[in-house]
């Protein structure tokens, strides 16, 4: 039987029966493999590059010197270590009355710092301002410091000058152009002064009572081997829990850099979405190809049954043929995909600024398994229908309805399809949302198509035109085949619209979450009597509509009358929050980048104290709507009721507050003001001017952090854009499958009509009308599905605002009509050119 299956495979290949199925499988697997290879390397590279924002793979943050036992365990596990000690202190230059002092964020670093990423240093003020210094793996030499550019202007010195830190004098050797692990906490916003860790003791600044933060950076020997780091983290977490040590935090990219978390989570979802769309299109393409194979083999199968083959022998023969095609198609698809991912890398060019992670074999294995699952899951139903072809099919060209086993196999195909989605997405919610959207679109398109066909029955006599009646009658004569074509065409067009028109809206919405005009300066410690003057200075410098927010230092004392202490919470983060002061605010209107997720924004009535709480803080501290919070604000107590929970966009880099209270309740409370704004390049010296005129102000430059965010975002968007373009190949294949799915039947009908007297003009006009109706309906359905799916993805998965354009429906209608007419004309052009008898013989 195997030899006979090989013969049948060869015959079908020479006859062209397997070519479309093989091409469909190759394109499906190659698109999935190319996406898989690229996503696998891009995910690994993004994780590696994002770790540069921590300076390590893992960061141990402590209020006291790091336990030597923790250091010894990390070294035993062959991990690489580096240390930093950070604290605020005054840097001084000059002597006597000519001396100038500036609050600085002092950072002492050990050799090897940073373990991930690189510092950029320069001796040029212009290069330091642009962040374009020279990369270095070195650290400051003994007796020297590297400083931010702002330190020079604040102390009125230059490179080579002497500054004093505590009891020791240092020479300014370099300017810091970029510091990868700077972070976005206010402790790091003062100008940086960096020195060697060996010089720290001589300064006398890190003694008892100093507000010092000790950090131990931990990294794997190579950026791609994270298993040992994960094991060390689990060990250290257990040690901290067992000993009950306080003031220690283990930070990773997810926990330590909230301003990067949402960007990378969305990147992962976008990359997963590409894999899902490829799986969706692959499933449709293979199913259409297998159905066409089945329809073209009904007569051959009936002949085999007449020659003595049993149902099982027919099934084994065709299954063997499909397995051979599947293995060949999967292997070729993986090879094409492997080469295709290098094409993507070449196209990306300079957009991928760092070397990608090495190739792994997992995407290749996934490609082969996916190809076989797709083929068996979506080709098995037609095969089971072939085994049930009756002998008298040779005489009576009738097709029996699908039996129970064949229908059950369709359920198997649906199960395989869902499993593929889960595998490709690596995100259950995204996979289920896409699967439900696909199945919902399938059912909705089928229902809409059936209703459209039913309405055409009444419109058959609406026009006294022979071609119109031919077209409507042709659609009514084979409702099943017409519905299949409408649904397949709509699904293919929906994916293409989602990949083109809707994709642009998704990308724009994603970029808007961390816009290019995000604030690059913060000013804190603005006194109430300085608010008006500072606002005027900002406006004169070209800052658009500067907003100054009240900033109030408050400590949470009680929740619903129960005192709040560190012992009230089991989690370390909740304990830290219970022990620290919050920066809260009081504004009449909700900040533009905030979103209410529960409750309603307060109305600011006299005598009523209401609070809006950030949802993450509420989850950590177990707060809910209606809870009463008691704050201590500079010795005064304020009791407020939680009336809303807010979601913040941390990646926006705008002013964000955990708690906002209505202004009427905060009257008379001690407060300063702060603002976040984007400073035009022409006003770069504004910070120096403000600190000179108002020495109490702290002007914070976050341009480097914004640049880090934008660099990561641009890299991911570029990758996703190219991956979307590659996936279009699968969509085009689905369109082709939909258009040629009923080609054989249409060819026979056209030949018969010509034999009965229909002219070429009548048939041509009927075809145009039929394809225009089919394509127009498919295009409108596709546009509706693409808009609905885009809205669902933006709202529930990617968590950003969504807006759509009516142009999507126009594009869908035009694309549907064009694809149907062009595909139909190409498929049936031979019928209109040759004699009817020849057409009927070939059919």
C-alpha positions, 0 to 999 in steps of 0.5 A: 500500500505504501508503494501504491501511495508513492505512485499516487503521490507521483501521479498527483504531483505530475498532474498538478494536484498537489502543487497548490497544497504543497505551496500552501503548506510551504508558505504557511510553515515558512511564514510561521518559521520565519516569524518563529526564528525572528521572534525567538531571537528578538525576544531573547535580544530584547530581554538582553538589551532591556537588562541594560536598563538595570545594568545587570540581569538581577539587582539586589537593593539594600539599605545596609551593606550586602550580606557576604553570604549572598555574595559568596553564594553568587560566586559559587554559582559562577555568576558575575558581580559588581557593586554600587553605593548611591547616596545624596551629598553636596559637591563643592568647588572653589574656596572661601566666599568663591565656593559653590555647592550643588546637591548631587547623587553620588555613585561609587562603582566597583570594577566591572560596572555595569554588567549589562550595557555600557557607560558613555563618557566624553570630554566635550560638553556638546557630546555630553548634551547629545548623549553621544560619548564613547562607550567604555567598560572602565570606571573612574580612576582613583582620585577622579570622578565622572560627572553629569554636564549639569554639575559643571554649570552648577559649580561653574567649573570645567573638565579637569577642575577639582571638586570636593566630596566630604573629606576628599578632593577629586579631579573631574576627568570625564563627563557622563553622556549616558548611564544605562541603569540610571533609572527613573526614581527621584533619588537618581534625578540629582546630577550624577557624580561617579567615583571609584568604590575604593575612594568611598571610604576616604570621603567619610560620607557613607558613615552612620546616619547617611541615606545610602543605598547598596546595590549588588549587580548580578549577571550570568557569564553570557547574556543568553544563560539566565537559568542560573540567575533564576535559580539564584534569585529563588535561593535569595528570596528564600533566604530573605524570607527565612531570616526576616531581613528588612530593607532588601529588594530584589529587582528585575526588569519587571519589578525595578523599571516600571517605566519600561514594563508596559513597553516590553509587555506590549512588544511581546504581545505584538510579536505574539499577535504576528504568530497568531495571524500567521497561524490563522491564515495558515489554517484557512489556506491549508483547509481550502487547499485540502478541500480542493484536493478532495473535490478533485479526487472524488472520481478517482476515489470512486474508481479505486473503490470499483477496482476493489480497494476497501475504505481503510485502504483508501484512507491509508493511501491518501493519508500516506500521500498527505504525510509525505506532502506534509513532511516535504512541505514542512521541511521546505517551509522551515528552510525557506523560513530560516532564510526568510528570517535572515532577509528580515534581519537584512531589511532591519539593517541599522534599526537593530542596533545590537547583535541578535541572540543566536539561532535556536532549533526550537522554531525549526521543531515548531515549524515541522510540528505545526506543518504536520498538525495543520495538515492532519487537523485540516486535511483529515476531514476531506480524507474521511469524506474520500473514504466514504465515496460510493462506487456509483459515483462513477455513474452518478456524479452525486456526492454523499453528505458528510458522515458523523466521523467526518463531522467529528474530524472537523471538531478535531481540526478546531481543537488543533487550531486552538492548540496552535494558537496557544503554542504560537501566542504563549499568552492564554488570554491573547490566544483565546481572544484571537480564537474566539474572534476568529470563530466568531468572525467565521460564524458571523460571516457565514450568517451574513453570507446566508442572509445576503444570498437569501435576499438575492432571491428576491432581487433576481427579477429586479433588473431585466438583464440576462447577465444579472439573472445568470449571476444571481442564479449561479450564486443561488444554485450552489449556496454551500460553495458560495458561502465557503468562498465568501467566508474564506475571502472575508477571512483573508481580507480581514487579516490583510486589513488588520495587517495594513490599515488597522495595523497602522492605527495600532502602531500609532496608538502604541507610540502615543503611549510613550510619545516623542514629545514626552516630558524631558524635564521635571522641576520639584520643590517649587514654593507656593509663592514661586508658582506664578513666576516659575510658570511664567518663566516656563511659558517664556521658554516655549513650554506649551501650557505648563501645569504645576501640580501640588506635591504633598508629603503624606504618611498613611496612618490607618485604613478603616480605623485600623493602624497601618504598620509593616506588620500589617502586610505579608509582602515586602513591597506592601511593608515598604509602602506602609513605612514610607511617605507618599508623594500625593497631590490635589487637583481639580481635574484628573491628569490627562494620561490617567484613566478611571477603572473603578468609581468616579472622579470626585466633584471637589465639594467643601467639607467632603474629602475624597481620594483617587488611588492608583490601582496597583497601590490599591491592589498591593495594600488591599484598598477598595472603593469606600475605604477610609484612609487616614494620612499624616501630613506635616503633623496634621491629619487628613481623613479621606474616602476612596471614591475611585481607582485609576490606571496610570501610564507609567511609560508616558514619563508624565507626572504621576501620583499614587493618591490624588485628593480633592483640593478643598480637603487639602486647603491649609496643608503644607505643600510644594509644587512640581511640574513635568514638561518638554523643554525645547532645545533652544531653551536648554539653559533654562534649568541652570537659570532657574536654579540660579534664581531660585536655589531651592528648586531641583531641575531634573533632566530625564532626556536620557531615560526618554531616549532609552524608552524611544530606542527600545520602542523604535526597535520593536516597532521596526521588527513588528512592521517587517513581521507584519509585512512577511505575514501578508504572504499567507493572506494572499495565499488565502485569497487565492485559495478562496478564488479558485475554490469553485473554479472547476465547477464554474468552468463546467457551468460556463461551458454548459451555458455556452453550449446552450447558446449564451454569448461570451459577452453575457457570460463575461458580464455575469461573471463580473456581476457575480464576483462583484457581489461576492467580493463586495459582501466579503470586503464589507464583512472583512472590514467590519471584522478587522475593525472589531478585532482591532478594537478588541486587541487595543482595548483588552490586550494592549490597553491603549486608546483606539480610534478607527477610520471609515476608510477601512470599510472603503478599503475593504469594499474596494479590495474585495471587489477587485480581488474577486473580479481579478481572480475570477477573470484569471481563472475563467478566461480560458472558458471564454476563449475556447470552444464549449465542447473542449471545455466540457471535455476538460471539465 
